[in-house]
Amino acid sequence: MSKSYKTILITGAAGRLGTELRRGLSPLADTLRLADIDEIKDLQPNEEAMTFNLADEAAVMKAVEGVDAIVHFGGVPLERPWEEILDANIRGSYHIYEAARKHGVRRVVYASSVHAIGYHPLEAHIDTDAPVRPDSLYGVSKCFVEALSRFYWDKFGLESVCLRIFSSFPEPADRRMLWSWLSFEDCIRLVTASLTAPRVGHTISFGLSDNAVKPVDNGKAGHLGYVPRDNTERFRARVEAEKPPVDPKAPSTLYLGGWFVDIGHPNDEASK
């Protein structure tokens, strides 16, 4: 049985989610090309690896050569000083899209974030058409790439799915994650759906498991065919017993971005 792709490039392949996607996406491609700023040594028979910085345009161009699809999960994963955000998340993502255009890549699946919309109130129950409201420079970088991917679809016909991932960890670590959690297996299901849906154009989808509290409306991404199978109910008793109650009036409780709305400018923090 033929696979969906000959070669898929995974950036950020040494990271928490990239490591899970190596396993989960293996059935979709003859070859997984793994890229990260850190060396990857434990290669499987269908994997090949490249080590480079996303800010290196020539290296990105070489990595994308011969690729059919890109799962772009690389970049800095948290709030960092501006220059780090600029190089890894903004400049690096531009390099990915420009290399994809020049090499005729069919589709990009991008790890966006809840932090692109972090200043929306939880009770607003937004859908994917709501205006962006980033809660950090990290969130600003996610908004930039969502806009960049829209440009590459409208002007060049390069399909993209931007996944606004909330909290993807082995288990929910706090009370907020009881509603914001995306299990690793559901993350794999979401990326798989994004790669295999017949047509995606430019799609934005929220990345959540089937938790009891549903803070957003993901209906406009229904054409992906993503069906989450996990939820946080089996963890609820433990989390509620171990973690103190939250302040219902605290900004980190009121807004989708959680504790990101409480942090200051990262350059101020770095200069202390």
C-alpha positions as CSV (number, residue, x, y, z in Angstrom):
1,M,0.0,0.0,0.0
2,S,1.5,3.3,-1.0
3,K,2.1,6.0,1.6
4,S,0.7,9.5,1.4
5,Y,4.1,11.1,1.0
6,K,7.6,10.2,-0.1
7,T,9.4,12.6,2.2
8,I,8.0,14.6,5.1
9,L,10.3,17.2,6.8
10,I,9.7,17.6,10.6
11,T,11.4,20.7,12.1
12,G,11.9,20.7,15.8
13,A,12.2,17.0,15.7
14,A,14.2,16.7,18.8
15,G,11.6,18.6,20.9
16,R,8.8,17.2,23.1
17,L,6.2,17.1,20.3
18,G,8.6,16.5,17.5
19,T,9.8,13.3,19.2
20,E,6.2,12.1,19.4
21,L,5.5,13.0,15.8
22,R,8.5,11.0,14.6
23,R,6.6,7.9,15.9
24,G,3.2,8.9,14.9
25,L,3.8,10.1,11.4
26,S,6.1,7.3,10.3
27,P,3.2,5.4,8.6
28,L,2.5,8.4,6.3
29,A,5.9,8.7,4.5
30,D,8.6,6.5,3.0
31,T,11.2,8.9,4.7
32,L,11.0,11.3,7.6
33,R,13.6,14.0,7.3
34,L,14.3,15.3,10.8
35,A,15.6,18.7,11.5
36,D,16.6,20.4,14.7
37,I,19.2,22.8,16.2
38,D,20.2,19.8,18.4
39,E,21.7,16.7,17.0
40,I,19.4,13.6,16.6
41,K,21.2,10.3,17.0
42,D,18.6,7.6,17.6
43,L,17.6,7.3,13.9
44,Q,15.2,4.7,12.7
45,P,15.5,3.0,9.3
46,N,13.1,5.3,7.6
47,E,14.6,8.5,9.1
48,E,17.4,10.9,8.1
49,A,18.5,13.9,10.1
50,M,20.0,17.3,9.6
51,T,21.3,19.7,12.2
52,F,21.0,23.5,11.6
53,N,19.6,26.8,12.8
54,L,16.4,27.9,11.2
55,A,17.9,31.4,10.8
56,D,20.4,29.9,8.3
57,E,18.5,30.3,5.0
58,A,20.9,28.2,2.9
59,A,20.6,25.3,5.4
60,V,16.8,25.5,5.4
61,M,16.7,25.6,1.6
62,K,18.9,22.4,1.5
63,A,16.7,20.7,4.0
64,V,13.5,21.3,2.1
65,E,14.9,20.0,-1.2
66,G,13.0,16.8,-2.3
67,V,10.3,17.2,0.4
68,D,6.6,16.7,-0.3
69,A,5.3,18.2,3.0
70,I,6.6,20.0,6.0
71,V,5.6,19.7,9.6
72,H,7.0,22.9,11.0
73,F,7.3,22.5,14.8
74,G,10.7,24.2,15.1
75,G,11.6,27.5,16.8
76,V,11.8,28.7,20.4
77,P,8.8,27.2,22.3
78,L,8.3,29.9,25.0
79,E,8.7,33.6,25.6
80,R,12.2,34.7,24.9
81,P,14.1,37.9,24.2
82,W,13.2,39.6,20.9
83,E,16.3,38.6,18.9
84,E,15.7,34.9,19.7
85,I,12.1,35.2,18.7
86,L,13.1,37.1,15.5
87,D,15.7,34.6,14.3
88,A,14.1,31.3,15.2
89,N,10.3,31.9,14.9
90,I,10.0,34.8,12.4
91,R,13.0,34.7,10.2
92,G,13.2,30.9,10.4
93,S,9.6,30.5,9.4
94,Y,10.0,32.8,6.5
95,H,12.9,30.6,5.3
96,I,10.7,27.5,5.6
97,Y,7.9,29.0,3.5
98,E,10.2,30.5,0.9
99,A,12.0,27.2,0.6
100,A,8.7,25.4,0.3
101,R,7.6,27.7,-2.5
102,K,10.8,27.3,-4.4
103,H,10.9,23.5,-4.1
104,G,7.2,22.9,-4.8
105,V,6.2,21.5,-1.4
106,R,2.5,20.6,-1.4
107,R,1.5,21.4,2.2
108,V,2.9,22.8,5.5
109,V,1.5,22.0,8.9
110,Y,2.5,24.7,11.4
111,A,2.6,24.6,15.2
112,S,0.9,27.8,16.0
113,S,-0.2,28.4,19.6
114,V,-3.0,29.5,21.9
115,H,-0.7,32.5,22.6
116,A,-1.7,34.0,19.2
117,I,-5.1,34.5,20.8
118,G,-4.1,34.6,24.5
119,Y,-5.9,37.8,25.4
120,H,-9.3,36.6,24.4
121,P,-11.4,35.9,27.6
122,L,-12.1,32.3,28.2
123,E,-15.9,33.0,28.4
124,A,-15.9,34.5,24.9
125,H,-15.9,31.1,23.4
126,I,-14.2,32.3,20.2
127,D,-13.9,30.5,16.9
128,T,-11.0,30.5,14.5
129,D,-12.2,33.7,12.8
130,A,-11.7,35.8,15.9
131,P,-9.1,38.5,15.7
132,V,-5.6,37.6,16.9
133,R,-4.8,38.9,20.4
134,P,-1.2,37.8,21.2
135,D,-0.2,37.7,24.8
136,S,3.6,37.8,24.3
137,L,6.3,38.3,21.7
138,Y,6.2,34.5,21.3
139,G,2.5,34.9,20.5
140,V,3.3,37.8,18.0
141,S,5.6,35.4,16.2
142,K,2.8,32.9,15.8
143,C,0.5,35.6,14.4
144,F,3.2,36.5,11.9
145,V,3.5,33.0,10.6
146,E,-0.3,32.5,10.4
147,A,-0.4,35.7,8.3
148,L,2.7,34.5,6.3
149,S,1.1,31.2,5.6
150,R,-2.1,32.9,4.4
151,F,-0.1,35.0,2.0
152,Y,1.7,32.0,0.6
153,W,-1.7,30.3,0.1
154,D,-3.4,33.3,-1.6
155,K,-0.5,34.2,-3.8
156,F,1.3,30.9,-4.5
157,G,-1.2,28.2,-3.7
158,L,0.8,26.6,-1.0
159,E,-1.6,24.9,1.4
160,S,-1.2,25.3,5.2
161,V,-2.8,24.2,8.4
162,C,-2.0,26.3,11.4
163,L,-2.5,24.4,14.7
164,R,-3.2,26.6,17.7
165,I,-1.9,24.1,20.2
166,F,-2.9,24.8,23.8
167,S,-1.1,22.5,26.3
168,S,0.4,19.3,25.0
169,F,2.1,17.3,27.7
170,P,2.1,13.7,28.9
171,E,-0.6,14.6,31.5
172,P,-2.3,17.8,32.7
173,A,0.0,19.5,35.1
174,D,-2.5,22.0,36.7
175,R,-6.1,23.0,36.8
176,R,-6.0,25.1,33.6
177,M,-4.8,22.0,31.7
178,L,-8.0,20.2,32.6
179,W,-9.5,22.2,29.8
180,S,-6.5,23.2,27.7
181,W,-4.8,19.8,27.4
182,L,-3.9,18.1,24.1
183,S,-2.7,14.5,24.6
184,F,0.3,13.3,22.6
185,E,-1.9,10.8,20.7
186,D,-4.5,13.5,19.8
187,C,-1.6,15.7,18.7
188,I,-0.6,12.9,16.3
189,R,-4.2,12.5,15.2
190,L,-4.5,16.3,14.5
191,V,-1.3,16.5,12.5
192,T,-2.2,13.3,10.6
193,A,-5.6,14.8,9.7
194,S,-3.9,18.0,8.6
195,L,-1.6,16.0,6.3
196,T,-4.2,13.7,4.8
197,A,-7.3,15.8,4.4
198,P,-8.0,16.1,0.6
199,R,-7.9,19.9,0.6
200,V,-7.1,22.4,3.4
201,G,-6.4,25.6,1.6
202,H,-5.5,27.8,4.5
203,T,-6.9,26.4,7.7
204,I,-6.6,27.4,11.3
205,S,-7.5,24.8,13.9
206,F,-7.4,24.7,17.7
207,G,-5.4,21.9,19.2
208,L,-7.3,20.4,22.1
209,S,-8.4,17.0,23.3
210,D,-12.1,16.2,23.9
211,N,-12.1,17.7,27.4
212,A,-15.3,18.4,29.3
213,V,-14.9,22.2,29.2
214,K,-14.6,23.4,25.6
215,P,-13.3,27.0,25.6
216,V,-13.4,27.5,21.8
217,D,-15.4,26.6,18.8
218,N,-13.4,24.5,16.3
219,G,-16.2,23.9,13.8
220,K,-14.6,25.8,11.0
221,A,-11.8,23.3,10.9
222,G,-14.2,20.3,10.6
223,H,-13.0,19.6,7.1
224,L,-9.8,18.3,8.5
225,G,-11.6,15.3,9.9
226,Y,-9.8,15.5,13.3
227,V,-11.6,13.5,16.0
228,P,-10.0,13.7,19.4
229,R,-10.2,10.6,21.5
230,D,-8.7,11.6,24.8
231,N,-9.9,13.8,27.6
232,T,-8.7,14.9,31.1
233,E,-11.4,13.3,33.2
234,R,-9.2,10.5,34.4
235,F,-6.8,13.1,35.8
236,R,-9.3,15.4,37.3
237,A,-9.5,14.0,40.9
238,R,-5.7,14.0,41.2
239,V,-5.2,17.5,39.8
240,E,-7.9,19.0,41.9
241,A,-6.6,17.3,45.0
242,E,-2.9,18.3,44.4
243,K,-3.3,21.8,43.0
244,P,-4.7,24.8,44.9
245,P,-8.0,26.4,43.7
246,V,-7.5,29.2,41.2
247,D,-8.4,32.8,41.7
248,P,-11.5,33.3,39.4
249,K,-10.6,37.0,39.0
250,A,-6.9,36.6,38.2
251,P,-5.9,37.4,34.6
252,S,-4.3,34.0,34.2
253,T,-7.7,32.5,34.9
254,L,-9.8,34.9,32.8
255,Y,-7.8,34.7,29.6
256,L,-7.0,31.9,27.2
257,G,-3.3,32.5,27.4
258,G,-3.0,31.6,31.1
259,W,0.1,32.7,32.9
260,F,1.5,34.3,29.7
261,V,-0.7,37.3,30.3
262,D,1.2,37.9,33.6
263,I,4.7,38.1,32.3
264,G,6.4,41.3,31.3
265,H,8.6,42.1,28.3
266,P,11.3,39.4,28.0
267,N,14.0,41.9,27.3
268,D,13.4,43.5,30.6
269,E,13.6,40.2,32.3
270,A,16.8,39.3,30.5
271,S,18.5,42.5,31.6
272,K,17.9,42.0,35.3
